[in-house]
Amino acid sequence: MASTTKGNIKNRLRRTHARDMDDMADSMVTLTDAQTLSGFNTFTGGISSNYLDFATGNCNNLTGTVVAITDAEADAGVGGNAAAILAATMNAGALNTSAHDTGAAGAIYLPVCAADTHTALHIIGDMDEANTFTIFARGAVGAGTDVVFSKQTIAANGKGGIGVITSGTPATPTAIKLIYTPAAANTNVMGIGTIMHFYAPIANRWLVKIDAIAEGTGATGTFTTATS
């Protein structure tokens, strides 16, 4: 049988402290709130987020359908029609692949740039001819005309000096293409096995991180950006 005394105490607390309870509940941080934590905070266990995956190069959560872009599809993506662009468009949330070998200029398109999107491109082609390999921030179906690369330095990890700072300002970035040009040599910075990671901290803004596996010395190859 329930305790009458306990029941009375609960009822009185509800009557006298209801507002305090409401204030406490409203101030509590939940996983879906946009809150700021201050002071010294300790977390136990793992933390999982798309940004953390991007920053650390983690591919475990890139479980989306892979788009395997062939050398011919990348070639056709340069100034291609809608069908050619679609075939050269990466899928969001996936470890896509590119077999482009820069025997001719090639192009690959990023997917729709929704906030918190993480996607990646695994280089499986031997890019050792002096033709351009261009990543388009816009041009894919539904991507819109406002997508750009965020203001940032893009460089191949571990290879100082081989990189580029994107155009524009932090408030108004303007780069819409990331262009890699290898040398006609076996010494390029982006060899087979390189993974290019892309993350959108907000809609229509791409960050880039390159985990490079160099071919030979990795001393050749250049990055540039373009605004048109």
C-alpha positions in Angstrom: 0.0 0.0 0.0 1.3 3.5 -0.9 2.6 5.7 1.9 0.2 8.5 2.6 2.9 10.6 4.1 5.2 10.3 1.0 2.2 11.1 -1.2 1.4 14.2 0.7 5.0 15.4 0.6 5.2 14.9 -3.2 1.9 16.8 -3.7 3.1 19.8 -1.6 6.4 20.0 -3.4 4.6 20.0 -6.7 2.4 22.9 -5.5 5.2 25.0 -3.9 8.1 24.2 -6.3 6.5 23.7 -9.6 8.1 26.9 -11.0 11.5 25.9 -9.8 11.1 22.5 -11.5 10.0 24.2 -14.8 13.0 26.5 -14.7 15.4 23.7 -14.1 13.9 21.6 -16.9 14.1 24.5 -19.3 17.7 25.2 -18.5 18.9 21.6 -19.0 21.0 20.9 -22.1 19.8 18.2 -24.4 21.5 16.6 -27.4 19.3 18.6 -29.8 19.8 22.0 -28.2 22.1 24.6 -29.5 23.8 25.4 -26.2 27.2 26.6 -25.0 29.0 24.7 -22.3 31.4 26.7 -20.2 33.9 25.8 -17.6 35.7 22.5 -17.3 33.7 19.7 -18.8 34.6 16.0 -18.8 33.2 13.5 -21.2 33.5 9.7 -20.9 33.1 7.3 -23.7 33.5 8.1 -27.4 32.2 11.2 -29.2 30.9 10.7 -32.8 30.2 13.5 -35.2 30.6 14.1 -39.0 33.0 17.0 -38.3 35.1 14.8 -36.0 35.3 12.2 -38.7 36.3 14.8 -41.3 39.0 16.3 -39.0 40.5 13.0 -38.1 40.1 11.3 -41.5 37.8 8.6 -40.1 36.0 6.7 -42.9 34.2 4.2 -40.7 30.9 6.1 -40.9 31.0 6.8 -44.7 28.6 4.0 -45.4 26.6 5.6 -48.2 26.4 4.2 -51.7 29.8 4.6 -53.4 30.0 6.3 -56.7 33.0 4.7 -58.6 34.0 7.4 -61.1 35.9 5.9 -64.0 38.7 7.7 -65.9 36.4 8.1 -68.9 33.6 9.5 -66.7 36.0 12.1 -65.2 37.2 13.0 -68.6 33.6 13.5 -69.8 32.8 15.6 -66.8 34.8 18.5 -68.2 32.2 20.7 -69.8 29.9 17.7 -70.0 26.1 17.6 -70.4 23.8 16.7 -67.5 24.3 13.0 -67.9 28.1 13.3 -67.9 28.0 15.5 -64.8 25.7 13.1 -63.0 28.1 10.2 -63.7 31.0 12.3 -62.2 29.1 13.4 -59.1 30.1 12.1 -55.7 27.6 10.7 -53.2 27.2 12.3 -49.8 28.2 10.2 -46.8 30.2 7.8 -48.9 33.9 6.9 -49.7 33.6 7.5 -53.4 36.4 6.5 -55.8 38.2 8.2 -58.7 40.1 6.2 -61.3 41.1 9.3 -63.2 44.7 9.2 -64.5 45.1 12.8 -65.9 45.8 11.4 -69.3 43.3 14.2 -70.2 41.7 16.9 -68.1 39.2 15.5 -65.7 36.4 16.8 -63.5 34.5 15.5 -60.5 31.5 17.2 -58.8 30.7 17.5 -55.1 27.1 16.6 -54.0 24.5 19.0 -52.6 26.2 21.0 -49.8 23.8 20.6 -46.9 25.1 21.5 -43.5 27.0 18.7 -41.6 27.6 16.7 -44.8 30.8 14.7 -44.8 31.9 12.9 -48.0 35.2 11.7 -49.4 37.0 10.7 -52.5 39.5 7.8 -52.6 42.1 8.2 -55.4 42.6 4.9 -57.2 43.9 6.2 -60.5 47.6 7.0 -61.1 47.6 10.7 -61.9 51.0 11.2 -63.5 50.3 13.3 -66.6 50.4 17.1 -66.6 46.6 17.6 -67.1 44.2 19.1 -64.6 42.0 17.3 -62.1 39.2 19.6 -61.0 36.8 19.3 -58.1 33.7 21.4 -58.7 31.9 22.8 -55.6 28.8 23.5 -57.7 27.3 22.0 -60.9 25.8 18.8 -59.5 22.0 18.3 -59.8 20.4 20.4 -57.0 23.6 21.9 -55.7 22.5 25.4 -56.5 24.6 28.4 -57.5 25.7 29.7 -54.1 28.1 26.8 -53.2 31.8 27.7 -52.7 34.9 26.4 -50.9 35.2 28.1 -47.5 38.1 30.5 -46.9 40.9 28.1 -45.9 44.3 26.7 -46.7 44.1 23.4 -48.6 47.3 21.3 -48.6 48.3 17.7 -48.8 49.0 16.5 -45.3 52.7 16.2 -44.5 53.9 18.0 -47.7 54.7 21.5 -46.7 54.5 24.1 -49.5 52.2 22.1 -51.8 48.8 23.8 -51.2 46.7 26.8 -51.9 44.7 29.4 -49.9 41.3 29.8 -51.4 40.1 33.1 -52.8 37.8 35.6 -51.3 37.3 36.5 -47.6 36.0 34.5 -44.6 32.7 36.3 -44.9 32.6 36.1 -48.7 34.6 33.2 -50.1 34.6 32.9 -53.9 36.4 29.7 -55.0 34.2 27.3 -56.8 36.8 25.0 -58.2 39.8 23.2 -56.6 42.3 22.3 -59.3 45.1 19.8 -58.9 47.8 19.6 -61.6 50.3 16.8 -61.4 53.6 16.7 -63.2 54.3 14.2 -65.9 56.4 12.2 -63.4 56.3 9.6 -60.7 56.9 12.1 -57.9 53.5 13.6 -57.4 52.0 14.5 -54.0 48.6 12.8 -54.6 49.3 9.2 -55.4 47.1 6.1 -55.4 45.5 5.7 -51.9 45.1 9.4 -51.2 41.8 10.3 -49.6 40.2 13.8 -50.1 37.7 14.6 -47.3 35.0 17.3 -47.7 32.8 18.7 -45.0 30.1 21.4 -44.9 30.1 23.3 -41.5 27.1 25.2 -42.9 25.1 24.9 -46.1 26.9 25.9 -49.3 30.4 26.0 -47.7 32.9 23.2 -48.2 36.0 22.5 -46.1 38.7 20.3 -47.6 41.2 17.9 -45.9 43.7 15.8 -48.0 45.3 12.7 -46.5 47.9 12.2 -49.2 49.9 9.1 -50.0 52.6 10.5 -52.3 54.2 8.8 -55.3 57.9 8.7 -55.0 59.2 11.9 -53.3 55.8 13.6 -53.5 57.6 16.8 -54.5 55.5 17.7 -57.5 51.9 18.6 -58.2 50.2 21.9 -57.6 46.9 23.1 -56.2 45.0 26.2 -57.4 41.5 27.5 -57.2 39.2 29.3 -59.6 36.2 31.6 -59.2 34.5 30.7 -62.5 
